[in-house]
Amino acid sequence: ARQAISGATNKPAITKEVSAPPPLGLRHNALGFQSLTYTDDGNIVDMRTRIQESVECYAQGLIDVFGPHGENKRKRMALPQQLVGLGFDFNLDTTVWQVSPKDRNIRKIAYAVQVLIPPGSDWVDRNTLQSVAGLLCWHSQVIRPGASYLYCMFNTAQEGVAHSIHRDKVRLSPGTKIELDFWRAVTVLLIASSHFIGVSIDTLRTHPKFERYWATDASSVIGFGGWISLTEDSPRLANISSQWTKLELQAFAKLKISINTLEFFAAIYCLLVWSCTLEGTSASIRDKALRGRCDNKAAISYLSKMRARSPAASNLSCLFSLMATVFGWHTVADYITSADNFIADNHSRNTSGDFSTIYIDFSPFFASAPDQVLSHQAVDDPPVDCHTSRHSLIEGLCRELLRDCVLAPSSMPSLTIVGRLTDLLSVAGSASVAVSNTTANA
């Protein structure tokens, strides 16, 4: 099979057929051939129990491609668990296993979006915009949601505007301003607490190992619901069943909110509630790779791209991206037919009450918590109405935040959304501390 290795030389690339593909670190999807001249140093990151096997596998790939002298064994070295390079801090301790931007680079990002391009700017220097976009693009390798907020910046910088007065300047498009505002909101999160900075290395894999599975569904006239579990077939960690209020239905009809936006609403709401209510427990989704299912293709597109065109869905996309930044999870959403999504569909059509009810069964996974924050129950026990617990406050704040994003998009810029999200986290944090302390005592 022809596999590609990116060469660092000016000589013509030489191609060769090999029986086995070279290791992942040598692949380059943009090319259809192999360079047999040179490849740069490789860094192997793996668990301590597997590192030697991975190194030998990588070395064998070099030998297969370049011959018996393809590897310089004198350059083999074991690196420390804490590394600083390429603008990032790597903590390879298996109990931490995170990568984060360096403090200095966080200040660089803040300076770029606050000083080099101040809020409210209409015209900026083309080179300045290109430099800022390049800086943000590099850090979006770790701040993954930020990758969805770069296109307009690069597009504006490349197109430019021929103007007799602003010859070297470009006018910021509305999309570019939205992207810059998003990055300003991200800097608020990064500077506010170091806890937001670290991202699990596992969530950055090209093909992550999923640790949580979820599905949601929404009805345009009844409500919405969803479930989350450790595997697709394991008992549910949590179920959500919620009805639209009469005022919400009237507002949706008046503003012509489509079912696509409501399906997107349902997915974000469930993820936000689970992020807050499961925090501090063994079922937490922080820094986890998630796989979701939804029976609406437009909502799948919104979840995958983290961008949308309509004002309501655009605000939800911004909230969704900030949630992923705050909680460090990465979710891959797939389409599922309505017939196969019957569990979430049943939750979306639950008619037992006029308000949201969160059903949670934590018994297979961790001990009970105080004040009925998380209720311990047997699998066959009736579900707990969490409106009698602190969950009702968290759920209400989540619902209000998403509702304002949909019904009043003009009043919810990125910085307002991040402020509301921070307030929500402060409420959820007190519940998380209580749960963590009780679990430790048990």
HELIX and SHEET records of a PDB file:
HELIX    1   1 LEU A   24  LEU A   26  5                                   3    
HELIX    2   2 ILE A   51  PHE A   66  1                                  16    
HELIX    3   3 LYS A   73  LYS A   75  5                                   3    
HELIX    4   4 ASP A  103  TYR A  111  1                                   9    
HELIX    5   5 ALA A  112  LEU A  116  3                                   5    
HELIX    6   6 ARG A  126  HIS A  139  1                                  14    
HELIX    7   7 ARG A  144  SER A  148  5                                   5    
HELIX    8   8 TYR A  151  GLU A  159  1                                   9    
HELIX    9   9 PRO A  174  ALA A  192  1                                  19    
HELIX   10  10 SER A  194  PHE A  196  5                                   3    
HELIX   11  11 ILE A  201  LEU A  204  5                                   4    
HELIX   12  12 LYS A  246  LEU A  255  1                                  10    
HELIX   13  13 ILE A  259  THR A  277  1                                  19    
HELIX   14  14 LYS A  297  LYS A  305  1                                   9    
HELIX   15  15 PRO A  311  PHE A  327  1                                  17    
HELIX   16  16 PHE A  342  SER A  348  1                                   7    
HELIX   17  17 PRO A  370  GLN A  372  5                                   3    
HELIX   18  18 CYS A  386  THR A  388  5                                   3    
HELIX   19  19 HIS A  391  LEU A  407  1                                  17    
HELIX   20  20 PRO A  409  SER A  411  5                                   3    
HELIX   21  21 SER A  414  ASN A  441  1                                  28    
SHEET    1   A 4 GLN A  82  GLY A  85  0                                        
SHEET    2   A 4 PHE A  88  ASN A  91 -1                                        
SHEET    3   A 4 GLN A  98  PRO A 101 -1                                        
SHEET    4   A 4 VAL A 199  SER A 200 -1                                        
SHEET    1   B 2 TRP A 123  ASP A 125  0                                        
SHEET    2   B 2 LYS A 169  ARG A 171 -1                                        
SHEET    1   C 6 HIS A 330  TYR A 335  0                                        
SHEET    2   C 6 ALA A 289  CYS A 294  1                                        
SHEET    3   C 6 ARG A 212  ALA A 218  1                                        
SHEET    4   C 6 GLY A 223  SER A 229 -1                                        
SHEET    5   C 6 ARG A 236  GLN A 243 -1                                        
SHEET    6   C 6 THR A 357  ILE A 360 -1                                        
END                                                                             
